[in-house]
Structure formats: C-alpha cells, structure tokens
C-alpha cells in the first residue's frame, strides 16, 4: 500500500497520511518518466522519492502491522494471514478472530460478539492521541477493532469481517445451480422457479450454541421478457434490470427473542433471460448499528451514514473472490474499484476540509486488488496473457496509479507551505506465473510423511490444514503463504525434532531449497530464504523457522497455503489472481516513499513513518518503537 503523510504547520503542526496498498516503485518510476503521474513527480522534485523497505514477509497483515506499531514482526507478532497452533496443528486466522457471542437463558447477550486482534504493540496514532493530538484515522488496513480515541475519529478498514464472521463471503444465485454449496469466498444458492417465482433463504449470523444460521427469506420473481427480476426482502420490493445494481438493502436477522442483528448488501442482475443469475455482496455491517464496533467514537459510522447514506463497511472491500468465481465480470470489478476509491477520496477531502485534526491517516486498497487480479494482462510472460486481454485490461494497474496521483494532487492543494507530505506503500508487486507445492517438496525430500503412504516418491495428501500427516515421522511442514516450520519437540504437539538438531536441519532445508530450479527454464525459484534468526523481539513464538523469498514469477500454490500436497511440484497459474507479493523476497518487494521535504536516510522503512509523524508533532517517541525519524 501507498501512504501519504502530510504534516501541516498552522498554529499547530499537522500530519496527514494517505495510503495506497501494493503500489510498485518500478512501475511508479516508469510512469513518472512518461509524465503520467504529475503530482507525484512534483512531490518528488520538492522533496524525496525512494523505495520503502517492507516487512518480512511483505504481505499486508505483516506490513500494515509494522506501519501501525512502528515495530518489526518479531515484536508485533503478525507473520501471515494464517496462524498455526503448534500444540494441535489446527490453524486459524493470522491477525485475529471473531469471538462469537453467548446468550443468557432469556435470549439477551451474556457476552456480545467481539474481535480479538493478535497484533501486539500500540499504534502510533493512539500514542499521539494519548498526548493530546487530534487524530482522524480512515480505513487503515488491519487496524480493527478501532482504537478508542479521546478526540478525533477512526473508521476501520481491511480486517472488518462480514456478518457471517468471514473475510468476505458473496452469494451467487441461479436456476442453473442444483444445490447450495460453498465455493472459494462464496456460497452458491439454487433458484428453483415455479411460475417464474423462487424463494431462497439468505443465511446471516450463526445462532450461538448451534450450527445453524439466522435466515431471511427472499422472494424473486423473474420477468424474463423484460429482462428484470423483482426482489422482495421483508417489506421492501426492488425491481432490478439485467446488468444493473440494486440500491443498498437492509437486513434484519433474529438472533434470539431479545436480539436482532442488522446488515446491508446489494444485488446485481448478471443475467435475466432463459437463465437467471444474480450476484449479491457479502452481508456487511450496518454502519448505524454494527455487530462489532468498527469506529471511534462508536457513532461515527452513523454520522457517516447521515452524511453519505449507506457505504461499504466490509474490510475486504473489493470482491476478488467473486471475480475469480465468475460472480463478477472484469468490467463490474473495475467499475466498483473506481467508485469505491472515489468515495474514500470524498471522505478524506471532506475530513480535511472539516479541520480539527493534528494527524489524519487515510488508506486505499484498490491499487493492490487490481494488481492481484489484472497482472496477467500486463505481463506478456504470464501463461494467461492474451493480446485481447492486454488490449482491454493491460493498463488496469496503471489506471489505479493515475487515480492515486489525482488524489495526491487534491490533497496537496489543501496543504500549506510548511506542511510535510509523505507517500508510502506497504510493499511492491510481482507476477505470479507458476506455483510451487512446498509440502510436496518436503515429502519428496524426506522431511514430511503422509499417513498410510510410506513411498516419498509418490505420496500425496489432499486433506487441508495439516490433516493427514504422520507427525511421528515428519520433521517439517509448510502452512500459509510462505512459511516452513519444524516439527519441533516440546513446541509442536507431536514434535520429533530436538532443539539440538533444529539449527542444522533448518540450514539443510534452506540450502536445498535455494538450489530448486524450474525444470522448464532452469531458473532458481528463490532469491533468498530467511531463517528464524532473522526475527528478533518479544513476539517470535509465531515466527516461521524458514520464510521463503520467491523470485519473480513464483509463489506458493493455493494448495501450500492450505498445507495440501498434490502430486506435482509446480503448477502453472491459471487463476485470475495472477499478481502476488506475499511470499516474495522482501529485498525485491519494496514499497514507495515520497516526501515533500528531504529526508535524512537513504533507506526509509515502514516502521519509520509513525516515528516521523510523532517527531514532527513534537510527541514522545516510545522506547519500544523501532523506527527512526526521517525529516531533517
């Protein structure tokens, strides 16, 4: 992500930080030379443009946690989207989890739903708030739940779950769907029409103490001749033509006799003809009454509703899952990116105009999501690249950078001469042309054993999330986007590797992996592999024993993320998710850094931004912060 930090000297100095996820410095540099980013170019001529050091690994939960806490992973403890439990090998979400509510016998809350963040360390904006600075923090990734600010406001962004407790689960409905089923990131629901009318139940929040969900029935009438559907939810009826979006729909789910939970969503009519296909967004928190508080003060979401009407509240704000699964087209996805980035631009500029802040931070993730989903259209070496795709979408990534530049220019126009502006991204980007099955490699090399399959040359495992392995014979395993862990005795529940053996085993696996090459072209697939000794601090218990650093074009497969072991070592990428950075070598995955003033160092890093902001505001720098001030 890219961030802007604006520091303003009125009667009191101010700091503004704008963020754009996953902006690549090489592309930015090329576009500046071509005259396509005039505002960023002007900013660099005024002050600084440099690569910005990312976290290790350079993936969003890790990087944004480093940004927020001014700490490296060894001290904030976030290493991946997934977190394994070494005692029982059962993984969970790597940055936090929803804690389900419990009910009293009368149906009231015994304990309300909540979210437990796993990140350690205080945010620099909370430090500023504690020392009397007024802060406005808008949609910073992985800063959920919102910090309680004594003055100012905060709206949480990436990390806010949907009503079902997932990152984002869309709904795809159609009369060609035989039965309800799960797909990656979504639910498929059959529409069984009788006289052109179908009733489908939308499952919302899970009822405490059961495996069932609170449901709301939806009646859908298909007017095929006029290519439209009439959707009835509760007492609201919506007429929706093919190819159009519905307005925001309000949902009320009954959790108990005492509790009703509110949500919002939108429909899009993909097709209304001989076949009917509808897409519905995930069930998002109603900003007036969110299931889990996502703002500070708690009524800030209601204030925004009164100002703008309904808006997206889901953290995973762009539905990449639906684009991958055919629930959205490329055109719809890009249209949504443009509109959503525009809404956050409006919010940011309005909050700047409203004043009454010392520190303002705002972030955008559209740059990153378009990079993930459209990279193959710009990379002629990608196996999914086509001339037609390049013609239509080859500039999709660059277009989000142009939008970023426009936002930057508008912010610059609201600054005074003494203001300091910094732009930063949390990481860069790479093509994802081919995947590597790490657990398959571990099996083939004798480090991992599959239950009932003693032949290491042929053994596979299709069971996800570390099931199906024989831990009594396994020395190492991989889980997540780029981590390898030893099956360490005394740490893992069924560990067999002794502490005295660990260092030599780590070194052995590392050296072997560094020699792995692509059989098609002879290219080494790793540029570096980092060992556990790289991480220092108080939160290293969750650190991997080996962190992979992939070369350009390579990443762990989706199977590896789920700890599965297919037959083949390599898989050609045939997924629209064609750009990646999560397990790339941090040394080749820097973000971008701009400043309106010269800086004192030639190696700015994520952990420096917050320290620089506090220093400029004249606030105390906590002794446990690991960054440095950058402004002369």
N, C-alpha and C positions, 0 to 999 in steps of 0.2 A: 504493500500500500504506500501511497504517497501522502506526505503530510506537509501542511503549511504551518509555519509558526510565525505569527505576526505579533510583534511587540511594539506597543504604542506609548509614546511619551506625551500624555496630556498633563493635567495636574498630577496624575499618577501614571506610571508606565503600564502598558497593557501588552498581553501576549495573545495571539490568535494562532491556532494550529488547525490546518485543514489536511485531511488525509485521503489518499487515493491508493487503494490496495493493489499491490502487484505490478507497479509500473517499472518497466525495464530501462536501465540507464543507456544501453546501447541504442535502443530504438529512439529514446528521447534525444540523444545526441545527434542521430541521423536526421530526425525531424527538425531539430533546431537549425542544422546546417541548410536544410531545404527551405527554411523560412516558414515552417508550418506551426511553430509554437512561439509566436512573437512575444507573448507575455513572460513566458519562462526565459526566453532569450534576454529580454530586458532585465529580468531579475538577476540572471547570471552576470550580466555586464555591470550591474550595480554592485553585486557582492560576490557570490560563490555558486558554482555548480560542481559537485563532486559525487563519486559513488558513496553510498552509505552502507557501512557494514551491517549485515543481517545477523540473525541468531543462528545457532546450530542445534537442530536443523532449521532451514529457512522456510518454515511453514507458519501459517497465520496464528494459531494459538500461541506458539512459542514466541514468535516475533512481536506480536502485539502485547504479550505479557511483559516482554523485555522493555518495550516502549513505555508501558504504563507504570512499571515499578522501578525503572532505571536499574534493573538487575539482569544478569545473565541467567540462563536456565538453571544453573547449579544452585541459585538462590531463590528463584521463584517457582521452580518445580514443575513447569509445564513443558513436556517434551514431544507430544504427539496428540493427534485427535483421539487416539485410543490409549487407555491405561490398563496394563495388565495387573492382576492381583497375583503376586508371586506365590502366595500360600496355596491358592486353589486353581491357578491358571485361567480364571474367568475374567475376561476383560470388561471394562466399562468405558464411558466417555472420558477423554483425557483431560478436559478442562473443567469439568463439573457435572453435576447431575441434578435432575428434578427430584425432589423429595415429595412423594405422594402424600396427600392429606390423610388424616384419620378422623373418624367421626365418633361422636358420643352416641349413646343409645337413642337419644331424641332426634338424631339427624343433624345436629349442629357440629361445627368444627371442633374437634378435640385439639388437633394441630392443623393449621391451614397449609396448603401447598407452599413449597418454598424451593429455592435453588441453592445448592451448596457449591460454591466455587472452590476449586482445588488450588488456585493460584495463591502463592504466599507473597507477602510484601504489600506495602502501602503504595497507592497511586500518587504520582507527583501532584495531580490536581487536588487530591484530598489534603496533602501536605500544605499546598497553597491556601486551601480553604481554612485549614486549622489556624493559619497565621493571618487570617483576616482578608484574604483576596477573594473577590467575587469571581466565581468560575461558571462558565457555560460549556458543558461537555455534551456533544451531539453525535451519537451513533459511533463511538469508538469501538472497534471490534474487541470482543472477548473482555468487555468491561460490564458484565452482568453478574449479579444484581447491581443496580445503580448505587453509587456511594451516596450516603446522606450528606448533603451539602448545607451548611448553615445559611449561606446566601447563594444566589445563582440558581442553576438548573442543570439537570442531566437527563438525557434520553438514551437508554441502552440500545445497542445495535446488534451486530453479529454475536450470537450466543443466546439471544432470547428464543426460547423454543416455541413450538406451536401448542395448541390446546391439548394435543394428544401426548405431549412430552417429547416429541421428536425434533430433530433439527428442522425438518420441513417435510410434510407428507401430503402430496397433492392427491386429487381424486380424478380418475378417468372413467367416464361412464359411456356405455354404448350398447346398442342392441346386437352388436356382434360379439359381446363378451358373454361367455356361457355361465360363469360363476364368479363370485367375489374371490379375489386373490391379491396377494401382495406382489409388488414389483419394486425394483430399487427406487426408493424415495417416494413411493406412492401406493395407492390402492386402486384396483380395477373393480368397478361395480357394474353388474349387468342391468340393462334397461329392458324389461320384459313388457312389451306393449300389448295391450288389449284394447281394440278400437282406438289405437293411437294414444293411449294413456298408460303411463307406467308410474309406479310408486317405488321409490328407493329410500332406504334408511341411511342417513348420514350418522356415522358413529363419532362422537366427540370425545369427551373426557372419560377416562376409565373410572368406574364406580369403585370406591375404596373397599378393599376386602374381597373383591371378586375379579373375574377375568373378563367381565362384560363391560361394554361402554354405554354411557347415556346416549340415546338416539333421538333424532328428529326426522320424521318422515318428510319426503319431498315428492310432490306430485308433478309429473312432467307430461304435458300434452304436446304431441308433435303435429304441427300444421305443415305437412310436407309440401303441399302445393305452393305455399307462400314462403317456404324455407325458413321457418321460425318455430321456436318452441315457446310454450307458456309454462313458466316455472312457478309453483306455489310453495312457499315456505312459511309455515304458521299462517298469519293473516295477511301476508304480502304476496302479491302476484306480479310477475315480471314477464314481459314479452321480449323475447330475445331472438333477433335475426341471425342467420348464419353469418359467421365471420365477425361478430360483434361481442363486446364485453357487456356484462350486466353492471349496474351500479353495485356498490357495496351492500351486501345482505347481512342483516343482523340475525344471530342465532342465540337461542336460549336453551341450554341443556339442564335437565333436572338431575342434580347430583343426589339429592335427598329431599325429604319433605320440607327441610329448612333452608336448603341451599340451591340456588340456581346460578349457573355459570354462563357468562356471555362471551360471544366470539363474533368475528366478521370474516367474510370471504367474498370472492367474486367468481362468476361463471363466465366461460367463453364458449360460444357455439362453434365447434370446429366443423361440423357437418350436419345439415338437416335436409335430407333427401330420402332416397331409398334406405339409406343408413343414417342413424342419428348418433353423433359422438359429441360429448360435452367434456370440457375440462373445468375443474374447479380448483382454485387455490387451496392451500392448506388453511385450516381453521386458525385464525390469528387472534391474538388478544384484542378485545375491545378496549381502545385507549381510555375510555371513560371508566372502565371497571375491569382492569386486567386481572387474570387469575393470580399472577405473581407480580408484585410491584416492579415496574421496569423504569421508573422515573424518580427524580428528586426535584422538587417536592413530589409527594405521591399523586397530586392532582395535576401535575404538569402535562400529562397525556390528555386529560380533559381540557386543559387550556388550549392545547394544540388542536384538538377536535373542534373547539368553539371557534378557533381561528381559521382552520383549513377544511373542516369536515373530516371524514374517515381517511386514514392513511395506513400504509403498510406498517405493521408492528413486528412482523417476523424478523428474526436476526438474519437468517439465510434468505435475503430479500429478493434474490433472483432465482427462479425455479430451474436450475440446471438439470435437476432430475427429470423434470417433465420434458425438457428439450431432448435429453438423451433417450427417453422412452416413447417419444412420438406424441406426447401430450401437448406440446407447443411446437410451432414452426420457428425457423430462424428469424423470420420477419417479425413475428409476435414477440420473440425474446428481445430482439434489438429495440423494438418499439418500447417495450417495458423498461429496458435499460435507460433509454433516453428520457422517458417520462419520470422515472424514479430519481435519476441523477438530478433532473430539473427540480423536482420537489425539494430535495435536500439542499440544493442551491438556494431556493427561495427561503427555506427555513434559516439557513446560515446567514444570508444577507439581511433578513428581517431581524434576526437576533443581534447582528452587528449594528443595525440602524437603531434598535431599541436601547443600545448602550448599556450602562450599568454593569460592566464587567471589567475585570483585570486580566482574565485568562479565558480565551474562547478556543475550543477544540471542536472540529467537525470532520467527519470522515465519510468516504465513498468507497464502495466495493465493486462497482460496475466495471472498472478497469481490469480487475482481477478475473471476474467471472467471464467476461468476453474473451480474455486471454485463454482461459481454460477451454472454452467451448469452440473458439473460432481459429485457433492457432494453425490447424492443418490447412486452412485456406490461404495462409500467408507463407507457409513452409513448403517449398516445392519438393523437398526430400521426404516429406511425410507420406506414408503409404495411402492415406485417404485424400491426398491433394488431387484436385482436378482443375482443369482450365476453366470450366464453368463456375466452380466454387470460388476460384480466385477472382474471376470477373465480378461475381456478386458480393462476396464477403471478404475478399483479400485485404481490405482496408478497415475491417471492423475494429481491430485492436487500435489502430492509429486514430480512428474516429473518436474513440473514447478519450484518447490523449488530447485530441483537439478540444473536446468538451472540457476536459480538465484545465487546459490552458485558458479557456474562456472564463471558467470560474475563478481561476487565479487572477485574471485581469480585473474582474469585477471586485474582488477583494482588495486588490492593490489600489483601485480607485477610491476606496473608503479609508485609506491609510494616510497618516500624517508623515511629514518628512523624517521625524525621529523614530518612526516605527521600525521594528525589526521583523522581517518576514523570512521564515524558513519553510522549505518544502521537503518532505521526506516520504519515501516508500519503504514498506517493511521488508521487501525482497524484490528480486528481479524475476525473470521468467525464462523457460526453456521449452523446446519442442519435446513431445513425448511420442516417439516413433515406435519404440519397442519396449516391452515389459520383461522383467527378469523375475522368475519364480525363486525367491530366496530359499524357501523351505525345501523345495525340490533339490536345490543345490546342496543344502545341508544334509539331506537324505543321501544323495549320491556320493557325498564325501565322508559318510560315516558318522556325522555329528548328530543326526536326528533319526529316530526309529519309529516306524508306524506299527501299531498293534496288529499282530497277525500277518505281517508282511515282512519277513526277515531279509528278502533279497533287496539290497540297497540299490541295485541297478535298475529295478523296475517298480519299486514301491511307490504308491501314490496315496494321497489322503484327501477325500472330498468333504470331510467334516470340518465345519468352520469353527473359528475361535478356540483353537488349541485342543479340540476334542480329537480322539483317535490316535494320539501319540503314546508310545510306550516310554514313559518317563524313567523307568528303571534302566533303560538303555540309551537315553538321549542326553547329549551333552550341551546342545544349543538349539535355539529356536528363534523364529522371527515373527513379530506381530506388529502391525501398524505400518506406516508409510516407509520407514527406512531403518528400523531398529532390530538389532540382534541381541538376545540375552543368553547368558549361560544358564544351564540348569544347575544352579549353584546350591550345594548342600548347606542347609541352615538358613537359606533365603527362600528358595523355591520349596514348595510343599513336599516334593518328591525328588529333591535335588541329589545329584550323584557326583558333581564336580567339586572337589575340595578347594579350599582357598589357596592352598599351596600349588595347585595345578592351574588356577584360573589365569594368571598373567601369561603363562606360556601358551595356554590354549587360545586366549584372545589374540596373541601375536601370530600364532599359527593360522588361525582362520583369516585374520586380516591379510597376511601375506598371500595366501592362496586366492582370496577374493580379488586382490589387486591385479592378479595375473589373468583373471577371467576376461575373455575377449568374445566378441560377436563372431560366430562361425561364418557369417556371410561376408563380413568385410575385414575381419581381423582387428577391429577397433577395441581398445580396452574400454570396458563399460563403467569403470570407476576412476575418478581422478584422485580421490583420497578417501580413506576410511578412518574415522576418528575413534579412539578408544575411550573407555570410561574415565581415564586420567585427564581427559580434556575438560571435564566438568569439575568445578570447584564450588564449594559452598555448603549451605545447611540443608539443601533440598535435593541431594544427589541420590537418594534412595530409589527414585524412579528413573534415573538416568540409564540409558542403554549401555551395555557392555561394549557394543560396537555400533557406531552411527554411520550409515552408508552415505557416501558422497558421489552420486552418479555423474557421469559425463553427459554432455549434450546429447539429447535424443533418447536417453534411457531413464527408466524409473522402475520401482517395484510394481508388480502387477496388482490388480484388484484382489486376486487370489492371495497374494502375500499379505496384503493388509488384513485379510480375514484369517490368516495363518493356515491357509489351504495349500496343498502341494499337488499340482497337476503333473501330468507325465512329462511335459516338455519344459526345458529350462527357459526358453524365450517364447514370447507371444507378440506377434505384430499387433500394433494398436489399431483397432477397428471401431473405436468408440469416439463419439464427438468430443469427449473430454480428451483433448489432444495436445494441450499445453500443460506444463506442470513445473513445479519448483520444490515440492515438499521434501524430497529426499535428494535434491541436487547438492553438489558440493557448495558449502556456504561461501567458499573463496571465489566462486564464479557466479554467485547469485546475489550480488549486492543490489540494494535499492538505490534511489536517487536522493540527493540532498541539494537544496537550493537555499541560499540565504541572501537577504538584501544587504547584508554587511559582510565584510571579510571575516574569516574565521582563523583561529589560532592553530588549528591542527589540520593535517592533510589526510587524516584517517577518521572522519566522523563516523559514529556508530549509533545505532538505535538507542542505546542506554544514555546517550549524551543529550538527547532532546529535552527531556524533562529537567535535567540538571541545568541546562542553559536557560530554560524558561524561569525556573525558580531564582537562579542567579540574577537574571535581568530584572525580576520583580523585587529583588532585594530580600528574598526569603531565605530561611536557613536551609542548607543542604544536609539532609540526614546522613549520618556517618555510614550507614549501610548501603547508600546509593553507590553504584559502581561506575557511573558515567562522569564525564568532565564537562565543564563549561566550554563553549566553542567560540563565543564572541570576544573580540579583542577589547 
